[in-house]
Amino acid sequence: MKLYEELLWRGLIKDVSNEEKAQSLLNDEKIKFYCGFDPTGESLTVGHLVQIVRMLLLEKYGHTPIVLIGGATGLIGDPRQTSERKLLTLDESLQNAEKIKKQLSLFLDPNKAIFVNNYDWIKNIDMISFLRDYGKHFSINYMIAKDTVQKRLEVGISYTEFSYMLIQAIDFLHLYRTLDCKLQFGGSDQWGNITTGLELIRKLEGEESKAIGLSSPLLLKADGSKFGKSESGALWLDGNLTTPYEIYQYFVNASDQDVVNYLKQLTLLSRADIEALEEKMKTEPELREAQKKLAEEVTKLVHGDEAYQEALKVTEALFSGDFNGLSQKAFKMLEQTLDHVVLLEPKSILDVLVETNLAQSKREARQFIQSGAIQINDDKISDLESVVNRHHLLYQKYAILRRGKKKYALIIFN
C-alpha cells in the first residue's frame, strides 16, 4: 500500500487541493511538508496527536517534516467559532513556543525534522508591506467566504483575527520559497487558511507551482462529543499536567464504536495488526484487546515504555488494592488521580478522612473507623484518636488511606 492510499485508509484525508498532484508527490517523490502549531498554551493536547501521527507516517515514508511553531500567529489568534481569543503577550507566546518545540522534538527524529518559528520572519514585515505585498492579493469577498469567518459573522470578528489567514498564507509562501516546502496539512478547521496559502503561492509563484494542501477530519467520538476531553478537562501531552495513567485510562475506556478509528489515526500499527484487533473485538469483545493495545500504543508514544509500565502498575493497584509494589513515580501519578491531602505536620485521622472526602463528617468518620472500614496502607485503624504522622509514609512522603475495598485517597507529607 502506497502512502496516499494508507492515508485514505486511516481516514487522514478529508480535503485535498489536487488529488493527482498529491498522489504523485507523496507516492513518487521525497518532499518537505509542514504542519503548524500555535503556542496558545504551554502544552499540546491529545487532540494534536492526529497531526503528530500523520507527520510520523510521512517521515516513515521518507518525507521531511517542517514543524512550524506559531510564535507570531499565536499573538493574533486563530478564529474560534464562539468568541475572540485572549491575546498573549510576546513573552508568553515565545515561552510557550519554546515549550511546544521541546515537546514535539520528542516525537520526531531530530536529525530529520526542521523546526521553525514564524515570528522570525513575520516580525520583519511592516504594515505597508503587509497591505501592499500580501493583502492586495485577496478580496474581502474571498476572505469572508471562509468557513472560520462565516461562523463568526453573527457574533462579530475583529480585524486582527480576520487577518489571521493572511499571516498563515505568508508562512506557506515563505517555506515554499526558502525550504522548498510543497505540502501543508492540518485539521479540517484549517482548510480555509491552507487554501489561502495556496492562493498566495499561485499568484506570486505562478500557475505551475507545485504546492498542495491536505486536511484531515476532526476526530470526534461516535456520539459526536469532542475527542480528547475528560471529566477533568483537556488531556495534555505534558506529563506534569496529565499523567500517563490518565492518558492510559482515557484510551483503555474507549468505546467499541471509536476504538478502530483511534487505532488508525493515533497509532502507527500496521493495517494487518489493526484489522486483526478489529476481528478480535467482534469475536471476543469482553477481552477488550483493541482498547488495551490502543492505550498501550498511545501511552508509549506520548510518554515512553517506562511510563506505560508505571501506568499499568497504578491501574492494577487501584483494582487490587495492593499499593506495595508501586514506585515513587507511580505515587506521583496518584497525586493527580486520587483525592489527596497535603500535611505539614501530624493530623487527626478524623480530620484527614473528611478532608479527603472519604467521610462527609467527623461523625461519619467515627462510624467508619468503628466498623473496621479504615486503613492506612495495610494497617487497620481502630483508635478514634489516631493521628496520621510520618511513621505511616512510603518514600518518606506518601500514604494510602483506604475506606472499605475500593475507596482510596492519598496522604502527602511535605
C-alpha positions as CSV (number, residue, x, y, z in Angstrom):
1,M,0.0,0.0,0.0
2,K,1.4,3.4,-1.1
3,L,1.4,6.4,1.3
4,Y,-1.5,8.2,-0.2
5,E,-3.7,5.1,-0.1
6,E,-2.6,4.5,3.5
7,L,-3.6,8.0,4.5
8,L,-7.0,7.4,2.9
9,W,-7.4,4.0,4.7
10,R,-6.5,5.6,8.0
11,G,-9.1,8.4,7.5
12,L,-6.4,11.1,7.5
13,I,-7.6,12.9,4.3
14,K,-10.7,15.0,4.2
15,D,-9.9,17.8,1.7
16,V,-7.2,17.8,-0.9
17,S,-6.4,20.7,-3.2
18,N,-5.2,18.5,-6.2
19,E,-5.5,14.7,-5.7
20,E,-3.4,13.8,-8.7
21,K,-0.6,16.1,-7.7
22,A,-0.9,14.9,-4.1
23,Q,-0.6,11.2,-5.1
24,S,2.4,12.0,-7.3
25,L,4.3,14.0,-4.6
26,L,3.5,11.6,-1.7
27,N,3.9,8.3,-3.6
28,D,6.7,9.0,-6.0
29,E,8.9,11.8,-4.6
30,K,10.5,12.8,-1.3
31,I,9.3,16.2,-0.3
32,K,9.3,18.6,2.6
33,F,5.9,19.2,4.3
34,Y,4.8,21.3,7.1
35,C,2.2,21.4,9.9
36,G,1.8,24.4,12.2
37,F,1.1,24.5,16.0
38,D,0.2,27.8,17.7
39,P,1.5,28.2,21.2
40,T,-1.8,29.2,22.8
41,G,-0.9,27.2,25.8
42,E,2.3,25.7,27.3
43,S,1.4,22.2,26.2
44,L,-0.3,20.4,23.3
45,T,-3.2,18.1,24.0
46,V,-4.1,14.6,22.8
47,G,-6.2,16.3,20.1
48,H,-2.9,17.2,18.4
49,L,-1.9,13.6,18.1
50,V,-3.7,13.2,14.8
51,Q,-1.3,15.6,13.2
52,I,1.7,14.3,15.1
53,V,1.0,10.7,13.9
54,R,0.5,11.9,10.3
55,M,3.8,13.7,10.5
56,L,5.4,10.5,11.8
57,L,3.8,8.5,9.0
58,L,5.1,10.8,6.3
59,E,8.5,10.8,7.9
60,K,8.4,7.0,7.9
61,Y,7.9,7.1,4.1
62,G,11.0,9.3,3.7
63,H,9.4,12.8,3.6
64,T,10.9,15.6,5.7
65,P,8.8,17.3,8.4
66,I,8.9,21.0,8.9
67,V,7.4,21.8,12.3
68,L,6.2,25.4,12.4
69,I,5.7,26.9,15.8
70,G,3.4,29.9,15.5
71,G,5.2,32.5,17.7
72,A,3.6,35.2,15.5
73,T,0.2,33.6,14.7
74,G,-0.1,32.8,18.4
75,L,-0.1,36.6,19.0
76,I,-3.0,37.1,16.6
77,G,-5.4,34.2,17.4
78,D,-6.9,31.6,15.0
79,P,-10.7,32.5,15.0
80,R,-12.7,30.2,17.2
81,Q,-16.4,29.6,16.5
82,T,-17.6,31.4,19.6
83,S,-15.5,34.4,20.5
84,E,-12.2,36.2,20.3
85,R,-9.2,34.6,21.9
86,K,-7.4,36.3,24.8
87,L,-4.3,38.0,23.4
88,L,-1.0,36.6,24.6
89,T,2.0,38.8,25.4
90,L,5.1,38.4,23.2
91,D,6.9,36.8,26.1
92,E,4.1,34.4,26.8
93,S,3.9,33.4,23.1
94,L,7.6,32.9,22.7
95,Q,7.9,31.0,26.0
96,N,5.0,28.7,25.1
97,A,6.6,28.2,21.6
98,E,9.8,27.0,23.1
99,K,8.0,24.5,25.4
100,I,6.0,23.2,22.4
101,K,9.1,22.9,20.3
102,K,10.7,20.8,23.0
103,Q,7.6,18.7,23.3
104,L,7.3,18.0,19.6
105,S,11.1,17.2,19.3
106,L,10.4,14.1,21.5
107,F,8.2,12.7,18.7
108,L,10.2,13.4,15.6
109,D,13.7,12.4,14.5
110,P,15.9,15.5,15.4
111,N,18.3,14.6,12.6
112,K,15.5,14.8,10.0
113,A,12.8,17.3,11.2
114,I,13.2,21.0,10.7
115,F,11.9,23.3,13.4
116,V,10.9,26.9,12.6
117,N,9.1,29.8,14.4
118,N,7.1,32.1,12.1
119,Y,7.9,35.1,14.4
120,D,11.3,35.1,12.9
121,W,10.0,36.3,9.5
122,I,6.6,37.8,10.3
123,K,8.2,40.4,12.8
124,N,10.2,41.9,9.8
125,I,7.1,42.8,7.8
126,D,5.9,46.4,8.2
127,M,2.3,47.4,7.8
128,I,2.7,49.0,4.4
129,S,4.4,45.9,3.0
130,F,1.8,43.6,4.6
131,L,-1.1,45.5,2.9
132,R,0.6,46.1,-0.5
133,D,2.6,42.8,-0.9
134,Y,0.0,40.4,0.6
135,G,-3.3,41.9,1.4
136,K,-3.7,43.3,-2.1
137,H,-4.0,39.7,-3.5
138,F,-7.2,38.9,-1.6
139,S,-10.6,40.5,-1.8
140,I,-12.9,40.9,1.2
141,N,-15.4,38.7,-0.5
142,Y,-12.8,35.9,-0.7
143,M,-11.9,36.2,3.0
144,I,-15.5,36.5,4.2
145,A,-16.4,33.3,2.4
146,K,-14.0,31.2,4.5
147,D,-15.8,28.9,6.9
148,T,-14.0,30.2,10.0
149,V,-15.1,33.7,9.3
150,Q,-18.6,32.8,8.3
151,K,-19.1,31.1,11.7
152,R,-18.1,34.4,13.5
153,L,-20.1,36.9,11.5
154,E,-23.1,36.7,13.7
155,V,-21.2,37.4,17.0
156,G,-18.6,39.5,15.3
157,I,-14.9,39.2,14.5
158,S,-12.1,41.6,14.9
159,Y,-9.9,42.8,12.1
160,T,-7.0,41.1,14.0
161,E,-8.5,37.6,13.8
162,F,-9.9,38.3,10.4
163,S,-6.3,38.8,9.2
164,Y,-5.1,35.5,10.6
165,M,-5.5,33.6,7.4
166,L,-3.2,36.1,5.6
167,I,-0.4,35.6,8.1
168,Q,-0.7,31.8,7.7
169,A,-0.6,32.2,3.9
170,I,2.6,34.2,4.3
171,D,4.0,31.2,6.3
172,F,3.3,28.8,3.4
173,L,4.8,31.1,0.9
174,H,7.9,31.7,3.0
175,L,8.5,28.0,3.5
176,Y,7.8,27.2,-0.2
177,R,10.4,29.8,-1.2
178,T,13.1,29.2,1.4
179,L,12.8,25.4,2.2
180,D,11.1,24.1,-1.0
181,C,8.1,23.0,1.1
182,K,5.5,21.6,-1.2
183,L,2.8,20.5,1.2
184,Q,0.9,21.9,4.2
185,F,-1.6,19.9,6.2
186,G,-3.8,20.4,9.3
187,G,-7.2,19.6,10.6
188,S,-10.3,20.4,8.5
189,D,-10.8,23.5,10.6
190,Q,-7.6,24.8,9.0
191,W,-8.7,24.2,5.4
192,G,-9.6,27.9,4.8
193,N,-6.1,29.0,6.0
194,I,-4.4,26.3,3.9
195,T,-6.2,27.2,0.7
196,T,-5.4,30.9,1.3
197,G,-1.7,30.0,1.4
198,L,-2.1,28.0,-1.9
199,E,-3.8,31.0,-3.5
200,L,-1.0,33.4,-2.4
201,I,1.7,31.0,-3.8
202,R,-0.3,30.6,-7.1
203,K,-0.5,34.4,-7.5
204,L,3.1,35.1,-6.7
205,E,4.9,32.0,-7.9
206,G,2.7,31.2,-10.9
207,E,0.2,28.6,-12.0
208,E,2.8,25.9,-12.3
209,S,3.7,26.0,-8.6
210,K,3.8,22.6,-7.0
211,A,2.3,23.4,-3.6
212,I,-0.6,21.3,-2.4
213,G,-2.8,21.2,0.8
214,L,-4.4,18.4,2.7
215,S,-6.7,18.4,5.7
216,S,-7.9,15.6,8.0
217,P,-11.3,15.2,9.5
218,L,-11.7,16.5,13.1
219,L,-11.6,13.4,15.4
220,L,-14.9,13.2,17.3
221,K,-16.3,10.4,19.4
222,A,-19.0,8.3,18.0
223,D,-21.6,10.2,20.0
224,G,-20.5,13.5,18.4
225,S,-18.7,14.8,21.5
226,K,-15.2,16.3,21.3
227,F,-12.3,13.9,21.3
228,G,-9.7,14.4,24.0
229,K,-11.9,15.8,26.7
230,S,-12.1,14.0,30.1
231,E,-14.2,14.8,33.1
232,S,-11.3,17.0,34.4
233,G,-11.0,18.9,31.1
234,A,-8.3,18.7,28.4
235,L,-5.8,15.8,28.3
236,W,-2.4,17.4,27.9
237,L,0.7,15.8,26.4
238,D,2.8,17.2,29.3
239,G,3.1,14.5,31.9
240,N,3.1,17.2,34.7
241,L,-0.4,18.3,33.6
242,T,-1.9,15.0,32.7
243,T,-0.3,11.8,34.0
244,P,0.5,8.8,31.8
245,Y,-2.1,6.9,33.9
246,E,-4.8,9.3,32.9
247,I,-3.8,9.0,29.2
248,Y,-3.9,5.2,29.6
249,Q,-7.3,5.2,31.3
250,Y,-8.8,7.5,28.7
251,F,-7.9,5.2,25.8
252,V,-8.4,1.9,27.5
253,N,-12.0,3.0,28.1
254,A,-12.6,3.9,24.5
255,S,-15.9,2.7,23.2
256,D,-16.1,-0.2,20.7
257,Q,-17.5,2.4,18.2
258,D,-14.4,4.6,18.5
259,V,-11.5,2.3,19.0
260,V,-10.8,1.2,15.4
261,N,-10.8,4.8,14.2
262,Y,-8.4,5.7,17.1
263,L,-6.1,2.8,16.2
264,K,-5.9,4.1,12.6
265,Q,-5.4,7.7,13.3
266,L,-3.4,7.8,16.6
267,T,-1.0,4.8,16.2
268,L,1.4,3.6,13.6
269,L,0.2,0.0,13.9
270,S,0.1,-1.8,10.5
271,R,-3.2,-2.4,8.7
272,A,-2.9,-6.2,9.3
273,D,-2.5,-5.6,13.1
274,I,-5.4,-3.2,13.3
275,E,-7.7,-5.5,11.2
276,A,-6.7,-8.4,13.5
277,L,-7.7,-6.4,16.5
278,E,-10.9,-5.4,14.9
279,E,-11.8,-9.0,14.2
280,K,-10.9,-10.0,17.8
281,M,-13.2,-7.3,19.0
282,K,-16.1,-8.9,17.1
283,T,-15.4,-12.5,18.3
284,E,-14.2,-11.8,21.9
285,P,-15.3,-8.2,22.8
286,E,-15.2,-8.9,26.5
287,L,-11.3,-9.1,26.3
288,R,-11.1,-5.5,25.1
289,E,-7.8,-6.3,23.4
290,A,-8.2,-3.4,20.9
291,Q,-8.7,-0.9,23.7
292,K,-5.7,-2.3,25.7
293,K,-3.5,-2.1,22.6
294,L,-4.7,1.4,21.8
295,A,-4.0,2.6,25.3
296,E,-0.5,0.9,25.2
297,E,0.5,2.5,21.9
298,V,-0.7,6.0,22.7
299,T,0.8,6.0,26.2
300,K,4.2,4.7,24.8
301,L,4.1,7.3,22.0
302,V,3.5,10.2,24.4
303,H,5.5,9.1,27.4
304,G,7.6,6.1,26.6
305,D,7.6,2.5,27.7
306,E,8.7,3.1,31.3
307,A,5.7,5.4,31.9
308,Y,3.4,2.9,30.3
309,Q,4.6,0.2,32.7
310,E,4.0,2.5,35.6
311,A,0.5,3.4,34.4
312,L,-0.2,-0.4,34.2
313,K,1.0,-0.8,37.8
314,V,-1.1,2.1,39.0
315,T,-4.1,0.6,37.2
316,E,-3.5,-2.8,38.8
317,A,-3.0,-1.3,42.3
318,L,-6.3,0.6,42.1
319,F,-8.1,-2.6,41.0
320,S,-6.4,-4.9,43.5
321,G,-5.9,-2.6,46.4
322,D,-2.2,-3.6,46.7
323,F,0.0,-0.5,46.5
324,N,3.1,-2.0,48.0
325,G,4.9,-2.5,44.7
326,L,4.5,1.0,43.4
327,S,7.5,3.2,42.6
328,Q,7.8,6.8,43.7
329,K,6.9,7.8,40.1
330,A,3.7,5.8,40.3
331,F,2.8,7.6,43.5
332,K,3.4,10.9,41.7
333,M,0.8,9.8,39.2
334,L,-1.6,9.0,42.0
335,E,-1.3,12.7,43.2
336,Q,-3.2,13.7,40.1
337,T,-5.6,10.8,40.2
338,L,-6.8,10.4,43.8
339,D,-8.3,12.9,46.2
340,H,-5.5,13.8,48.5
341,V,-4.5,16.0,51.4
342,V,-1.1,17.6,51.9
343,L,0.1,17.7,55.5
344,L,2.9,19.7,57.1
345,E,2.5,18.1,60.5
346,P,0.7,15.2,62.1
347,K,-3.1,15.4,62.0
348,S,-6.2,13.6,63.4
349,I,-7.4,10.7,61.3
350,L,-10.9,12.1,61.6
351,D,-9.9,15.4,60.0
352,V,-8.0,13.6,57.3
353,L,-10.9,11.4,56.4
354,V,-13.2,14.5,56.0
355,E,-10.5,16.5,54.0
356,T,-10.0,13.6,51.6
357,N,-13.8,13.2,51.0
358,L,-13.7,9.6,52.4
359,A,-16.2,10.8,55.0
360,Q,-18.7,13.6,54.9
361,S,-18.3,14.5,58.6
362,K,-16.4,13.5,61.7
363,R,-19.4,11.6,62.9
364,E,-19.4,9.5,59.7
365,A,-15.6,9.1,60.0
366,R,-16.0,7.7,63.5
367,Q,-18.6,5.2,62.2
368,F,-16.2,4.0,59.5
369,I,-13.4,3.5,62.0
370,Q,-15.6,1.7,64.5
371,S,-16.8,-0.7,61.7
372,G,-13.3,-1.5,60.8
373,A,-13.5,0.1,57.3
374,I,-10.5,2.4,57.5
375,Q,-6.8,1.5,56.8
376,I,-3.6,3.4,56.2
377,N,-1.5,1.4,53.9
378,D,-2.1,-2.1,55.2
379,D,-2.8,-1.1,58.8
380,K,-6.3,-1.1,60.0
381,I,-7.2,1.9,62.1
382,S,-9.4,1.2,65.2
383,D,-8.5,4.0,67.5
384,L,-10.7,7.1,67.1
385,E,-7.8,9.2,68.5
386,S,-5.3,8.0,65.9
387,V,-3.0,10.6,64.3
388,V,-1.6,10.4,60.8
389,N,2.1,11.0,61.0
390,R,5.4,10.3,59.2
391,H,5.5,6.8,60.7
392,H,3.0,5.7,58.0
393,L,4.9,7.1,55.0
394,L,6.2,5.3,51.9
395,Y,9.2,7.1,50.2
396,Q,9.1,9.5,53.2
397,K,6.2,11.2,51.6
398,Y,3.1,9.1,50.7
399,A,0.5,7.0,52.5
400,I,-2.7,5.3,51.1
401,L,-5.8,6.0,53.0
402,R,-8.5,3.4,52.3
403,R,-12.2,3.1,53.1
404,G,-13.5,-0.4,52.5
405,K,-12.2,-2.2,49.5
406,K,-12.3,0.3,46.7
407,K,-12.4,3.9,48.1
408,Y,-8.9,5.5,48.3
409,A,-7.2,8.8,49.0
410,L,-3.6,9.8,49.1
411,I,-1.8,11.4,52.1
412,I,1.2,13.5,51.1
413,F,3.6,14.9,53.7
414,N,5.7,17.9,52.8
